[in-house]
Amino acid sequence: MPAALDATLQFAVIGCGLIGRKRVNALGKNPPLLFTCDLDAARAADLAKLAPGCTATTDYKTVLADARVGAVIVSTLNASLAPITLAAVRAGKHVLVEKPGALNAAQLRTIQEAAQKTGARVRLGYNHRFHPALLKARVLIDGGVLGPLMFLRARYGHGGRKGYDREWRADPTLSGGGELIDQGVHLIDLAGWFLGEFAKIEGHASTLFWNMRVDDNAFLSLRTATGQTAWLHASCTEWKNLFSLELYGRDAKLAIDGLGGSYGPEKLTFYKMLPPMGPPETTVFEFPSADDSWAVETRAFVDDIRAGREPSPGLAEGIRTLEIVEEIYRQSGYPVSTAGL
């Protein structure tokens, strides 16, 4: 796990639920944290205990008015992500905002315009890029061992829980949609990271099991201008949690399975084609350690700020991902959020 961050960059966390706690833990021991903020005062106070001298509050405007705060982590419900991020950017704060960053692409475009004026750096919290198996895959692909990439196939899902269809994720005014905008955006982001821009977007979302107004399954076929295909399935009727991503090149294949925890051990399998073809040469990389993707992502965010560089994934990638989500919802007859800022 990366060492504790330089305390000269002071943070605030807005949204102190499960993800907010993960984000604070990612800041390391004695995190450089000035504020924890949540509508639930007790939850904010409990999280503040992790950082000496941290102040708990229920008013995010107080947080943003403090000149000592240089960076803000926004980990609220989807409906609050963009309004708080926009306020932070206008206040000149750098922001790490949890995926998907907004209810729709238009909200992220508004934030992008504001960030260009203030110079604030905004990173979208797609931490899956920082899982060790995904980072290893990136290194192998960049090294050319797969040859030209042909297509990608990925599945991601969970089985929900009792009452899942009555939680906030089932309310489109709070979530912006269902499984596609929840876990599906991770798949879209990873697919774009490996294959690039998608020129053709096809697929559909469905509500097959849960009694809710949003989708519980989404099936996507995305194609680049040169014909590379990403075939994606996101599901909250998986019953046994699953993460599987396969990358196919002309010369080899990579298979990534598991994310640790309930998704099973994380590993990457490299299948190298041999000259006579037939069974490939197989190498397995296993990653049994605890998930440190949050910490590695946080370090990248700090490096963005220090170097004055545009984060990746940042607002541009976040906008493209939500544009794909919106197109699939349109093709499937689901309403697309028109909420503004």
C-alpha positions in Angstrom: 0.0 0.0 0.0 1.3 3.5 -0.8 2.8 5.5 2.0 0.8 8.2 3.7 0.2 11.3 1.5 2.1 14.5 2.0 0.2 16.4 4.6 0.7 19.7 2.7 -2.3 18.8 0.6 -5.4 18.9 2.9 -8.5 16.9 2.0 -12.2 16.9 2.8 -14.6 14.0 2.3 -18.2 14.7 1.5 -20.3 11.6 1.8 -19.3 9.3 4.7 -20.9 6.0 3.9 -19.1 2.8 2.8 -17.3 4.4 -0.1 -16.4 7.5 1.9 -14.8 5.3 4.5 -12.8 3.4 1.8 -11.6 6.8 0.5 -10.4 7.9 3.9 -8.6 4.6 4.5 -6.9 5.1 1.1 -5.4 8.3 2.4 -3.2 6.2 4.6 -2.3 6.4 8.3 -3.1 9.7 10.0 -4.8 11.0 6.8 -4.4 14.7 5.9 -8.1 15.2 6.4 -9.6 18.5 7.6 -13.3 17.7 7.2 -15.7 14.8 7.0 -19.2 15.9 5.8 -22.5 14.0 5.7 -26.1 14.7 6.2 -26.0 12.2 9.0 -24.0 14.0 11.7 -23.2 10.8 13.6 -21.8 9.2 10.5 -19.6 12.2 9.8 -18.4 12.2 13.4 -17.6 8.5 13.4 -15.5 8.8 10.2 -13.7 11.9 11.6 -12.2 9.8 14.3 -9.8 8.3 11.8 -8.0 11.6 11.3 -6.5 13.6 14.2 -7.9 17.1 14.3 -10.6 16.4 11.7 -13.9 18.3 12.0 -17.2 16.7 11.3 -20.0 18.7 9.7 -23.3 18.4 7.8 -22.8 21.5 5.7 -20.6 21.0 2.6 -20.6 24.8 1.9 -18.6 25.3 5.1 -16.1 22.8 3.9 -15.7 24.5 0.5 -15.3 27.9 2.1 -12.2 26.8 4.0 -9.1 28.0 2.1 -7.0 25.2 3.8 -8.9 22.5 1.8 -7.1 21.8 -1.4 -8.8 18.6 -2.5 -12.3 17.2 -2.0 -13.5 13.6 -2.3 -17.2 13.4 -3.2 -18.7 10.0 -2.4 -22.5 10.7 -2.0 -25.5 9.3 -3.7 -25.5 9.8 -7.5 -27.9 12.7 -7.5 -25.6 14.7 -5.3 -22.3 14.0 -7.0 -22.5 16.6 -9.7 -23.9 19.5 -7.7 -21.3 19.2 -5.0 -18.5 18.6 -7.5 -19.5 21.8 -9.4 -19.6 23.8 -6.2 -16.1 22.5 -5.3 -14.7 23.2 -8.7 -16.1 26.8 -8.6 -14.4 27.2 -5.2 -11.1 26.2 -6.8 -10.8 22.8 -5.2 -9.5 19.7 -7.0 -12.0 16.8 -6.9 -12.0 13.0 -6.8 -15.6 12.2 -7.5 -17.1 8.7 -7.2 -18.3 7.1 -10.4 -20.5 7.8 -12.4 -19.9 11.4 -11.4 -23.3 12.7 -12.4 -26.8 11.6 -13.4 -26.1 12.5 -17.0 -23.4 13.6 -19.4 -24.8 17.2 -19.5 -24.0 17.7 -15.8 -20.4 16.6 -16.4 -20.1 19.0 -19.3 -21.1 21.9 -17.0 -18.5 20.8 -14.5 -15.9 20.6 -17.3 -16.6 24.2 -18.4 -16.2 25.4 -14.8 -13.0 23.4 -14.3 -11.5 24.9 -17.4 -12.1 28.4 -15.9 -10.7 27.6 -12.4 -8.0 25.1 -13.2 -9.4 22.5 -10.9 -8.5 18.9 -11.6 -11.3 16.4 -11.6 -10.7 12.7 -11.5 -13.6 10.2 -11.9 -13.4 7.4 -9.3 -13.1 4.4 -11.6 -10.9 2.5 -9.2 -11.1 -0.8 -11.2 -8.4 0.6 -13.5 -6.1 0.3 -10.5 -6.7 -3.3 -9.5 -3.4 -5.1 -9.9 -4.7 -7.6 -12.5 -5.9 -4.7 -14.7 -2.7 -2.8 -14.3 -0.7 -5.9 -15.3 -3.0 -6.3 -18.3 -2.3 -2.7 -19.3 1.5 -3.4 -19.1 1.3 -6.5 -21.2 -0.9 -4.9 -23.8 1.3 -1.8 -24.0 4.3 -4.2 -24.4 2.7 -5.6 -27.6 2.6 -9.2 -26.5 -1.1 -9.6 -27.5 -0.5 -8.1 -31.0 -3.3 -6.0 -32.4 -6.4 -6.2 -30.2 -9.5 -7.7 -31.8 -12.2 -7.7 -29.2 -13.0 -7.6 -25.5 -15.6 -9.6 -23.6 -16.6 -8.7 -20.0 -19.2 -9.6 -17.4 -19.8 -8.0 -14.0 -22.6 -8.6 -11.6 -24.0 -9.3 -8.1 -27.2 -10.7 -6.8 -28.7 -7.8 -4.9 -30.2 -8.5 -1.4 -33.5 -8.6 0.3 -35.3 -5.2 -0.4 -32.7 -4.2 -3.1 -35.6 -2.9 -5.3 -36.5 -0.4 -2.5 -33.1 1.1 -2.0 -31.9 4.4 -3.5 -30.3 2.6 -6.5 -33.8 1.6 -7.6 -35.0 5.3 -7.7 -34.0 6.9 -11.0 -34.2 10.4 -9.5 -31.4 9.5 -7.1 -29.5 7.0 -9.2 -30.0 8.1 -12.8 -30.7 4.5 -13.8 -30.1 0.9 -12.7 -27.4 -1.7 -13.1 -26.0 -0.1 -16.2 -25.1 3.2 -14.5 -24.1 1.3 -11.4 -21.7 -1.5 -12.3 -22.0 -1.2 -16.0 -20.1 2.0 -16.2 -17.0 0.3 -14.8 -17.2 -2.1 -17.8 -17.7 0.7 -20.3 -14.7 2.6 -18.8 -12.4 -0.4 -18.9 -13.5 -1.2 -22.5 -12.7 2.4 -23.6 -9.4 2.3 -21.7 -8.3 -0.8 -23.7 -9.9 -0.3 -27.1 -10.4 3.5 -27.4 -13.4 5.5 -28.7 -16.5 3.7 -29.7 -18.2 4.7 -33.0 -21.1 2.3 -32.9 -23.3 1.7 -29.7 -25.8 -1.0 -29.6 -27.5 -3.0 -26.9 -30.4 -3.0 -24.5 -31.2 -2.7 -20.9 -34.0 -4.8 -19.2 -35.8 -5.2 -15.9 -36.0 -9.0 -15.7 -36.4 -9.8 -12.0 -36.4 -6.9 -9.6 -39.7 -4.9 -9.1 -38.2 -1.5 -9.8 -38.3 1.3 -12.4 -34.7 0.9 -13.4 -32.8 -1.8 -15.2 -31.3 -4.9 -13.6 -29.5 -6.2 -16.7 -27.8 -4.5 -19.6 -26.2 -6.0 -22.7 -23.9 -3.9 -24.8 -22.1 -4.3 -28.1 -19.7 -1.4 -28.7 -17.5 -1.0 -31.8 -14.6 1.2 -32.6 -14.2 2.8 -36.0 -11.8 0.1 -37.0 -14.2 -2.7 -35.9 -12.8 -3.7 -32.5 -15.8 -4.9 -30.4 -16.5 -4.7 -26.7 -19.2 -7.1 -25.7 -20.4 -6.3 -22.1 -23.0 -7.7 -19.7 -23.8 -6.0 -16.4 -26.3 -7.7 -14.0 -27.8 -7.6 -10.6 -29.4 -11.0 -11.1 -26.0 -12.8 -11.0 -26.7 -14.4 -7.6 -23.0 -15.3 -7.2 -20.9 -12.2 -7.5 -18.9 -12.2 -10.7 -16.2 -10.2 -12.5 -14.7 -11.5 -15.7 -12.9 -9.6 -18.4 -11.2 -11.1 -21.5 -9.0 -9.4 -24.0 -8.3 -11.0 -27.3 -5.4 -10.1 -29.5 -4.0 -11.7 -32.7 -1.2 -13.3 -30.8 -2.5 -13.9 -27.3 -5.4 -13.6 -24.9 -5.7 -12.2 -21.3 -8.4 -13.3 -18.9 -9.0 -11.4 -15.7 -11.2 -13.1 -13.0 -12.3 -11.9 -9.6 -11.8 -8.6 -7.7 -11.1 -10.2 -4.3 -13.6 -10.5 -1.5 -17.0 -11.8 -2.5 -16.0 -11.7 -6.2 -13.3 -14.3 -5.7 -9.5 -14.2 -5.8 -8.1 -11.8 -8.3 -6.0 -13.3 -11.0 -4.8 -12.7 -14.6 -4.2 -15.6 -17.0 -2.0 -15.0 -20.1 -2.6 -17.4 -23.0 0.1 -17.1 -25.6 -0.5 -18.5 -29.0 2.3 -21.0 -30.2 3.5 -21.2 -33.8 1.6 -24.5 -34.4 -1.4 -23.1 -32.7 -3.3 -25.7 -30.6 -3.2 -25.4 -26.8 -1.5 -22.1 -25.8 1.3 -21.4 -23.4 -0.4 -20.4 -20.2 0.9 -18.2 -17.4 -1.2 -17.3 -14.3 -0.6 -14.2 -12.2 -2.4 -14.3 -8.8 -3.0 -11.3 -6.6 -4.0 -12.5 -3.1 -3.4 -9.2 -1.3 -6.1 -6.9 0.0 -7.6 -4.5 -2.5 -5.3 -1.4 -2.7 -6.9 0.0 -5.8 -8.4 2.9 -3.8 -5.0 3.9 -2.5 -3.3 3.6 -5.8 -6.0 5.7 -7.4 -5.7 8.3 -4.7 -2.0 8.5 -5.3 -2.6 9.1 -9.0 -5.0 11.9 -8.1 -2.4 13.6 -6.0 0.1 13.2 -8.8 -2.4 14.8 -11.2 -2.5 17.8 -8.9 1.2 18.1 -8.3 2.0 17.7 -12.1 -0.8 20.0 -13.2 -2.0 17.3 -15.6 -5.4 16.3 -16.7 -6.6 13.2 -14.8 -7.4 10.0 -16.7 -10.1 8.9 -16.3 -11.3 12.5 -15.9 -14.3 14.4 -17.1 -13.8 13.6 -20.8 -13.9 9.9 -20.1 -16.8 10.3 -17.7 -18.8 12.2 -20.3 -18.2 9.5 -22.9 -19.2 6.8 -20.5 -22.5 8.5 -19.6 -23.2 9.2 -23.3 -23.1 5.5 -23.9 -25.3 4.8 -20.9 -27.8 7.3 -22.2 -27.8 5.9 -25.7 -28.5 2.4 -24.4 -31.4 3.7 -22.2 -32.8 5.5 -25.3 -32.6 2.3 -27.4 -34.3 0.4 -24.6 -37.2 2.8 -23.8 -35.9 3.8 -20.4 -36.1 7.6 -19.5 -32.8 9.4 -19.6 -32.1 11.9 -16.8 -32.5 15.5 -17.8 -31.5 16.9 -14.4 -29.4 20.1 -14.7 -27.1 22.0 -12.4 
